Structure formats: structure tokens, C-alpha cells
Amino acid sequence: MSTVLLDAGDMRRTLGRMAHEILESNSGAEDLVVVGILRRGWPVAKRLAFLMTQIEGTTVPCGKIDTRPYRDDVDRRATEPVEDNSEIPFEMTGKRVVLVDEVIYTGRTIRAAMDAVMKFGRPRSVELAVLVDRGHRELPITPNYCGKVVPTDRGDHIIVKVNEVDGEDAVVLEKGATA
């Protein structure tokens, strides 16, 4: 069974609210940079950076981080080295970094992303913005900014569709099989 949690309009409004919250919490956009986690966190990050740029009238830089080389749940002995597709076209040292992903679940992707961010410098701070928090954390990681909290069962799936990748914007909950 599938349930649409956010449609395109809901996503637009949610990201607008999150952009305002980030700017308010950081007293504006000075020294603020946004880093999206590949794959679908990156388009969400670009939208947040664009919205904050529009609100503040000053460019909020945006880059992308590839967490695959930093994952702790991959057996490195059995695989070829993973290509790092990160692109950070700005200085990270001393910046206030807003790390963006579409969904937070166990926290392992975010842990890997923080390791990746540190490769590019030493930020003044790192905050986390997610479109959906579905719970079930395995690590002590909590988002600073969250679009929607969705209680889920472990067997459920949250599917975030973004126009840039999927041709449409939506957040869908697919219920897992019940025992």
C-alpha cells in the first residue's frame, strides 16, 4: 500500500519553510554553504540554496558529497575502489555547513557524509537538514531542520521523487508486509 505524504506543492512549501528556518537560525547567509548528499539529497540541497539565495539576495554556495567511499557497511576487501563523485567548488574551512539529505533513517549515511565533509576542510559548524525523518536511528544523529517526521515500521519504505532525477516531485510511503 502506497500513501503520498507530500506532493509537489507540499514539497515546495516545506523547502521554503526549511530555507527560512535555516537562515533564521544562522542569522542570515554569511559564511553559510549547503552540501547535498548524492543522489537525491543533492537536488534538495540545490533547491534550498536557491531559495536562501532568493530570500537573502546573496549567493548561498552549494556542493555535493558522495558518501560511498566513506560507508561503514561495505566490505572494502570484496569490492573495487569506489570513485568519489563529490564536488565542493568552495572553501569549507570556517564555514557553516548545512548538510542535506532527502531521508534520514539509521544515521549511517550522515556519519559517512560528515567524514566526507572533513576531507574538504574544517567547517566552523555542521548542521543537518532532511526532507523526511523516518526514525529508527542506529547512531546518535538528529537533524537540525526537518521537513516532515514520519513514523515508520522497519519494513516500510520512504520514496522521495525529485523532478531532476525522477521527472516528478513527491514523497511516498510504501508500507512493508505485516507479519
C-alpha positions, -999 to +999 in steps of 0.1 A: +000+000+000+013+034-010+004+068+006+015+101-009+029+121+021+040+152+002+030+162-034+049+188-055+032+217-038+038+203-003+075+198-011+078+234-024+062+248+007+082+225+030+115+235+014+105+272+016+098+268+054+131+250+059+151+277+040+136+304+063+144+283+094+180+278+083+185+314+076+168+325+109+189+300+129+221+312+113+212+349+114+214+351+076+236+336+049+270+350+058+296+321+057+268+296+050+272+268+025+250+239+015+262+204+007+238+178-007+243+141-003+243+122-036+219+111-050+186+127-041+199+149-013+218+169-040+187+183-058+170+190-025+202+209-014+203+229-047+166+240-041+173+250-005+204+270-016+184+287-044+156+296-020+180+310+006+198+330-022+164+345-032+155+353+003+188+369+013+198+384-021+233+369-017+245+336-032+245+306-009+271+282-025+260+246-029+281+214-034+276+177-034+291+149-014+294+113-024+293+091+008+301+058-009+338+059-002+331+065+035+304+039+042+309+015+071+285-010+057+305-021+027+332-048+027+361-030+011+381-062+006+355-076-018+350-045-040+370-023-063+378+012-050+347+035-053+350+066-074+343+098-053+319+120-072+319+148-047+321+184-060+328+211-035+336+243-055+342+265-025+363+266+007+348+247+036+372+258+064+355+282+087+321+279+070+287+270+085+278+239+065+243+227+061+244+190+051+212+180+032+197+146+026+162+136+015+156+110+042+173+101+075+169+066+087+197+048+106+221+078+105+249+059+088+247+079+056+250+111+076+280+097+095+297+089+062+288+123+049+304+141+079+336+121+072+335+132+036+329+169+045+360+169+067+381+158+037+374+193+023+384+213+053+374+221+089+340+238+090+330+261+118+299+240+122+279+213+105+241+212+107+218+187+091+186+193+071+164+165+059+132+164+040+119+134+059+129+118+092+115+082+094+131+072+127+150+040+136+183+057+143+213+034+150+237+064+156+231+095+178+224+118+149+194+141+148+185+167+121+186+204+129+160+210+103+133+186+092+105+189+066+084+161+079+086+134+106+070+102+095+068+073+120+075+041+101+080+004+107+114-010+097+099-028+067+084+004+053+100+024+025+100+062+021+104+070-016+114+106-024+110+115-060+126+147-073+119+162-107+157+163-116+160+125-112+125+111-114+106+136-135+082+144-106+082+157-071+066+135-044+072+117-011+056+083-009+053+059+020+052+022+009+041+000+038+061-032+042+045-066+046+030-072+080+035-104+098 
